[in-house]
Amino acid sequence: FLTLNKLTSLRIIYNKIHDIELDAFAGLASLKRLLLNNNKIRTIRTGCFDYLHNLERLDLNYNFIRQIDDFLFKNQLKLNTFSINYNELDEIHKNSFNHLIFLEELRLVENKVTIINESAFKNLETLKKIDMSYNLVEILKNFTFANLIKLEDINLDN
């Protein structure tokens, strides 16, 4: 993708991708939408999205992802929609979404989340919608959603 610096949307859906190289998206400085649904991705290496400074939407639905590293999104300051439905996440860590300060919509439907760290959403002040339906949440602490001043919709149905 090195020479595709005008590309704004990339769909790589229904393939057998299991690993994303660190420089896989180098050269995609204009990319705003990345859809990697229905692949076989298990792990996402910290740094693989570093070149995507203009990314606004990221979909990783229907993969086998087990965790989100703390610094995975350190350069995605424009990301406003993140969807990681139908994966194998079991815990939302303290800093999983720490850098997504302009995120408006977060979808974590049908994972295996049992634990949500009380500080997991602390920096998501622009978040309007969070859908964590069909998970296995066991404990929900009082201040989990405390800083989400623009939040309009929470779905925790099971």
C-alpha positions as CSV (number, residue, x, y, z in Angstrom):
1,F,0.0,0.0,0.0
2,L,3.1,2.3,0.0
3,T,2.1,4.3,-3.0
4,L,-1.6,4.7,-2.2
5,N,-1.4,7.9,-0.3
6,K,-4.8,9.1,-1.6
7,L,-6.8,6.0,-0.5
8,T,-9.5,6.9,2.0
9,S,-11.3,3.5,2.5
10,L,-9.9,0.0,2.6
11,R,-12.0,-3.1,3.0
12,I,-10.3,-6.5,3.6
13,I,-13.2,-8.7,4.5
14,Y,-13.8,-12.4,4.3
15,N,-10.2,-13.3,3.9
16,K,-7.8,-15.5,6.0
17,I,-5.6,-12.8,7.4
18,H,-4.2,-13.9,10.8
19,D,-1.4,-11.5,11.3
20,I,-0.9,-7.8,10.5
21,E,2.7,-6.7,9.9
22,L,3.9,-3.6,11.7
23,D,4.3,-1.6,8.4
24,A,1.3,-3.2,6.6
25,F,-0.5,0.2,6.4
26,A,2.5,2.4,5.7
27,G,1.8,5.0,3.0
28,L,-1.9,5.2,3.8
29,A,-1.8,8.6,5.3
30,S,-5.2,9.6,4.0
31,L,-7.1,6.4,5.1
32,K,-10.2,7.2,7.0
33,R,-12.0,3.9,7.1
34,L,-10.5,0.4,7.6
35,L,-12.6,-2.7,7.7
36,L,-10.9,-6.0,8.6
37,N,-14.0,-8.0,9.3
38,N,-14.4,-11.8,9.0
39,N,-10.7,-12.7,9.0
40,K,-8.7,-14.9,11.3
41,I,-6.9,-12.2,13.3
42,R,-5.9,-13.3,16.7
43,T,-3.5,-10.6,17.8
44,I,-3.0,-7.0,16.8
45,R,0.6,-5.8,17.4
46,T,1.1,-2.5,19.0
47,G,2.3,-0.2,16.2
48,C,0.5,-1.7,13.2
49,F,-1.9,1.2,13.0
50,D,0.8,3.9,13.7
51,Y,0.7,5.2,10.1
52,L,-3.1,5.8,10.1
53,H,-3.2,9.3,11.6
54,N,-6.5,10.2,9.8
55,L,-8.4,7.0,10.6
56,E,-12.0,7.7,11.7
57,R,-13.5,4.3,11.6
58,L,-12.0,0.9,12.4
59,D,-14.0,-2.4,12.2
60,L,-12.4,-5.7,13.4
61,N,-15.6,-7.7,13.7
62,Y,-15.7,-11.5,13.4
63,N,-12.1,-12.3,14.2
64,F,-10.5,-14.1,17.1
65,I,-8.9,-11.1,19.0
66,R,-8.4,-11.8,22.7
67,Q,-7.1,-8.5,23.9
68,I,-6.4,-4.8,23.1
69,D,-2.9,-3.7,24.0
70,D,-2.6,-0.5,26.0
71,F,-0.8,1.5,23.3
72,L,-2.5,0.1,20.2
73,F,-4.3,3.3,19.5
74,K,-1.7,5.9,20.5
75,N,-1.7,7.7,17.1
76,Q,-5.4,7.4,16.2
77,L,-6.6,10.7,17.6
78,K,-9.3,11.1,14.9
79,L,-10.9,7.7,15.4
80,N,-14.5,8.2,16.2
81,T,-16.0,4.7,15.6
82,F,-14.4,1.5,16.7
83,S,-16.2,-1.9,16.3
84,I,-14.7,-5.1,17.6
85,N,-17.8,-7.3,17.7
86,Y,-17.8,-11.1,17.7
87,N,-14.3,-11.6,19.0
88,E,-12.8,-13.3,22.1
89,L,-12.1,-10.3,24.3
90,D,-12.5,-11.3,27.9
91,E,-11.4,-8.2,29.7
92,I,-11.3,-4.4,29.1
93,H,-8.1,-3.2,30.5
94,K,-7.4,0.1,32.2
95,N,-5.7,1.7,29.2
96,S,-7.2,-0.2,26.3
97,F,-8.9,2.9,24.9
98,N,-6.8,5.5,26.7
99,H,-5.7,7.4,23.6
100,L,-9.1,7.4,21.8
101,I,-10.0,10.9,23.1
102,F,-12.4,11.6,20.2
103,L,-14.2,8.3,20.1
104,E,-18.0,8.6,19.7
105,E,-19.1,5.0,19.2
106,L,-17.7,1.9,20.7
107,R,-19.0,-1.6,19.8
108,L,-17.9,-4.7,21.7
109,V,-20.9,-6.9,21.0
110,E,-20.8,-10.7,21.7
111,N,-17.3,-11.1,23.1
112,K,-16.5,-12.9,26.3
113,V,-16.0,-9.8,28.5
114,T,-16.4,-10.6,32.2
115,I,-14.2,-7.8,33.6
116,I,-14.3,-4.1,32.8
117,N,-11.6,-2.2,34.6
118,E,-13.2,0.8,36.4
119,S,-10.9,3.2,34.6
120,A,-11.2,1.6,31.1
121,F,-13.4,4.4,29.7
122,K,-12.0,7.4,31.7
123,N,-10.6,9.4,28.8
124,L,-13.5,8.8,26.4
125,E,-15.3,12.1,27.2
126,T,-16.7,12.4,23.6
127,L,-18.2,8.9,23.7
128,K,-22.0,8.9,22.8
129,K,-22.7,5.2,22.4
130,I,-21.3,2.0,23.8
131,D,-22.7,-1.4,22.9
132,M,-21.4,-4.3,25.0
133,S,-24.4,-6.5,24.6
134,Y,-24.1,-10.3,24.7
135,N,-21.0,-10.4,26.9
136,L,-20.6,-12.1,30.3
137,V,-20.0,-9.1,32.5
138,E,-19.8,-10.2,36.1
139,I,-19.0,-7.0,38.0
140,L,-19.9,-3.4,37.1
141,K,-18.3,-0.9,39.4
142,N,-20.1,2.4,40.2
143,F,-17.6,4.7,38.4
144,T,-17.1,2.7,35.2
145,F,-19.0,5.2,33.1
146,A,-18.4,8.3,35.4
147,N,-16.4,10.5,33.0
148,L,-18.6,9.9,29.9
149,I,-20.4,13.2,30.0
150,K,-21.7,12.9,26.4
151,L,-22.9,9.3,26.7
152,E,-26.4,8.9,25.3
153,D,-26.8,5.1,24.9
154,I,-25.4,2.1,26.8
155,N,-26.4,-1.4,25.9
156,L,-25.4,-4.2,28.3
157,D,-28.1,-6.6,27.3
158,N,-27.5,-10.3,27.4
